[in-house]
Amino acid sequence: MTRANIILLALASAVWLTAQPRTAPDIGGVWSGTWNVNAKTAADPKLIPPAPGPLLLKAPYSQQYAARQAAEKAADERGEPLGNTSTMCLPDGMPQMMFAIYPLEILQTPGRVTIIEEAFGQVRRIYLNEPQVKVGDVAPGYFGHSVGHWEGDTLVVDTVGVKESVLGYRGMPHSDQMRITERIRLAGPDILWDQITVEDPVALEKPWTYTFGYRRNPGYRMQEYVCENNRDYVDEHGATQLKLSEH
């Protein structure tokens, strides 16, 4: 075999190897959020994801957000916190469900990644290697329509169609034009980060980016969480009250 043939064979092999699909990293299993981990308690700095950027809302969303924040503060000081999705037995929806106060389970199957949150049994399905549909063609819901693909070791997910009544992280309001981009990757052994960028040309001055962190919890089995015996309710003033038993 001539030297030229050897070079051509090597080049062909390199092209073939480059064209082969890479095996997706294993992000399956149960994950616990690291939202309550701080610099003093973290055994590994990777458990603490980057701090969120500034939330810059346009009017009238900025006024609505400020009014809600003030009302929540006043209600907390009175000892009567305002009602939220939990007290109303409603799912958090996207992207708040990814905050993971309760554990998340990730299932990797051909063509799909499924994420289940223990609280309220919330389920979102990420369809892999499919084109995203137009925002106007999605029936608005709590979780929207998610498609994703792997870029190296990062799962990139695009979500649209979250209805406007579903508030985002830190109670962020949004329009029906909101688009959520996630970059989910292993930041270390058994440490997962979900970098979330929210775009909304109607509600936001500029995209808002923040990152949630998780630690794999291999010994945990997901529990049933049904809002069946909820004794919290929201009164006529919007405050959360507790139903007392009648004897």
C-alpha positions in Angstrom: 0.0 0.0 0.0 1.4 3.3 -1.0 1.8 6.2 1.4 -0.9 8.2 -0.4 -3.3 5.3 0.0 -2.5 5.1 3.7 -3.2 8.8 4.2 -6.5 8.5 2.3 -7.5 5.5 4.4 -6.7 7.4 7.6 -8.7 10.4 6.5 -11.7 8.2 5.5 -11.5 6.5 8.9 -11.5 9.8 10.7 -14.5 11.1 8.7 -16.4 7.8 9.5 -15.7 8.1 13.2 -16.7 11.7 13.3 -20.0 10.9 11.6 -20.9 8.2 14.1 -23.5 9.3 16.8 -22.0 9.7 20.2 -23.5 7.8 23.1 -25.5 10.1 25.2 -24.2 10.5 28.8 -26.2 8.7 31.5 -28.4 11.3 33.2 -31.0 8.8 34.3 -32.1 8.1 37.8 -33.4 10.1 40.7 -32.0 13.6 41.4 -32.4 15.8 44.5 -32.1 19.6 44.1 -29.2 21.4 45.7 -31.2 24.6 46.2 -30.6 24.4 50.0 -26.8 23.9 49.6 -24.6 26.9 50.3 -20.8 27.6 50.2 -20.5 26.6 53.9 -22.2 23.3 53.6 -21.2 22.2 50.1 -18.7 19.3 50.0 -18.2 20.0 46.3 -18.3 23.5 44.8 -20.0 22.0 41.7 -23.1 21.5 43.9 -23.5 25.3 43.8 -24.4 26.4 40.3 -23.8 30.0 39.0 -25.9 32.8 40.5 -28.8 33.9 38.3 -28.6 37.0 36.2 -30.9 40.0 36.6 -34.6 39.7 35.9 -35.6 42.7 33.7 -39.3 42.9 33.0 -41.1 45.3 30.7 -44.2 47.2 31.7 -46.9 46.2 32.7 -45.2 42.9 33.8 -42.7 44.8 36.0 -45.5 46.6 37.9 -47.5 43.3 38.3 -44.4 41.6 39.6 -43.6 44.4 42.0 -47.1 44.4 43.3 -47.1 40.7 43.8 -43.7 40.9 45.7 -45.0 43.6 48.0 -48.3 41.7 48.7 -46.3 38.5 49.5 -44.0 40.4 51.9 -46.9 42.0 53.7 -48.8 38.7 53.9 -45.8 37.0 55.3 -45.4 39.7 58.0 -49.0 39.1 59.0 -48.4 35.4 59.2 -50.9 34.8 56.4 -48.9 33.8 53.3 -50.5 34.3 50.0 -51.9 31.3 48.1 -49.7 29.5 45.7 -49.8 26.5 43.4 -49.2 24.1 46.3 -52.1 25.4 48.4 -54.3 25.3 45.4 -53.3 21.7 44.5 -51.9 22.8 41.1 -48.7 21.6 39.4 -45.8 24.1 39.3 -45.4 23.7 35.5 -42.4 24.8 33.6 -39.8 26.0 34.4 -40.6 26.0 38.2 -40.9 22.2 38.4 -37.2 21.9 37.6 -36.4 23.8 40.8 -36.8 20.4 42.5 -37.8 21.0 46.1 -38.9 17.4 45.8 -36.9 14.8 43.9 -36.9 14.4 40.1 -36.6 11.2 38.2 -35.1 11.2 34.7 -35.9 8.3 32.3 -33.8 8.0 29.1 -35.5 5.9 26.4 -35.1 5.8 22.6 -36.3 9.1 21.1 -37.4 10.6 24.4 -36.2 11.9 27.8 -39.0 11.9 30.4 -38.7 14.0 33.6 -41.0 13.2 36.6 -41.2 15.4 39.7 -42.4 13.6 42.8 -44.6 16.6 43.8 -48.0 16.1 42.2 -46.6 13.5 39.9 -45.7 16.1 37.4 -44.4 14.7 34.0 -42.8 16.4 31.1 -41.7 14.7 27.9 -38.8 15.8 25.8 -39.0 14.5 22.2 -35.5 14.1 20.8 -34.4 15.1 17.3 -37.7 16.5 16.3 -38.5 20.0 14.9 -40.2 22.4 17.3 -43.8 23.3 16.4 -44.9 26.9 16.1 -46.0 28.6 19.3 -49.5 29.2 18.0 -49.9 25.5 17.2 -49.3 24.4 20.8 -52.3 24.0 23.1 -51.2 26.1 26.2 -50.5 23.9 29.2 -48.5 23.6 32.4 -45.4 22.0 30.8 -45.6 23.2 27.2 -44.1 21.3 24.3 -40.4 20.3 24.6 -38.0 19.0 21.9 -34.3 18.4 22.5 -31.1 17.1 21.0 -27.6 16.3 22.2 -24.8 18.7 21.6 -21.8 16.6 22.8 -22.4 15.9 26.4 -25.2 18.6 26.8 -28.9 18.0 26.3 -30.3 21.1 24.7 -34.1 21.5 25.2 -36.5 24.0 23.6 -39.9 24.5 25.3 -42.8 26.6 24.1 -46.6 26.7 24.9 -46.6 27.3 28.6 -49.8 29.1 29.5 -49.6 32.6 31.0 -51.2 31.7 34.3 -48.2 29.4 35.1 -45.7 31.7 36.9 -42.0 31.0 36.4 -39.0 30.9 38.7 -39.3 33.4 41.6 -42.8 34.1 40.4 -41.8 35.6 37.0 -44.8 36.5 34.9 -44.7 36.0 31.2 -46.6 36.2 27.9 -47.7 33.4 25.6 -44.6 34.1 23.6 -42.2 32.7 26.3 -39.5 30.3 25.1 -37.4 28.2 27.5 -34.0 26.9 26.5 -32.3 24.4 28.8 -28.8 23.1 28.6 -28.6 20.0 30.8 -25.2 18.5 31.5 -23.2 16.6 34.1 -21.1 19.1 36.0 -19.3 16.3 37.8 -19.7 12.7 38.9 -23.4 12.4 40.0 -23.9 16.2 39.8 -26.3 17.7 37.2 -26.8 21.3 36.1 -29.8 22.7 34.2 -29.0 26.1 32.7 -32.2 27.7 31.9 -32.6 30.8 29.6 -36.0 32.3 29.4 -36.8 34.5 26.3 -40.0 36.6 26.0 -40.0 39.5 23.7 -43.3 40.8 25.2 -42.5 40.5 28.9 -38.7 40.7 29.2 -36.2 43.4 28.4 -33.6 40.7 27.7 -33.3 36.9 28.2 -33.1 35.8 31.8 -30.6 33.0 32.6 -30.3 30.9 35.8 -29.0 27.4 36.7 -30.5 24.7 38.9 -28.2 22.1 40.4 -29.0 18.5 41.4 -27.2 15.5 43.1 -27.9 12.0 42.0 -29.7 10.0 44.7 -29.4 6.3 43.7 -30.9 4.9 46.9 -34.1 6.8 46.7 -37.4 5.5 45.3 -40.0 8.0 44.1 -43.0 8.3 46.4 -46.7 8.9 45.5 -47.5 12.6 46.1 -51.2 13.3 45.7 -52.9 16.5 46.8 -55.8 14.6 48.3 -55.9 15.6 52.0 -54.8 19.2 51.6 -56.1 21.3 54.4 -54.8 24.6 53.1 -57.1 27.0 51.3 -57.0 30.5 50.0 -59.6 32.9 51.5 -61.4 35.8 49.8 -58.4 38.1 50.5 -55.9 35.7 48.8 -54.3 34.6 52.1 -53.6 30.9 52.9 -55.6 29.5 55.7 -55.8 26.1 57.4 -59.0 24.1 57.5 -59.5 22.9 61.1 -61.2 19.6 61.9 -64.8 19.8 63.2 -65.5 17.6 66.2 
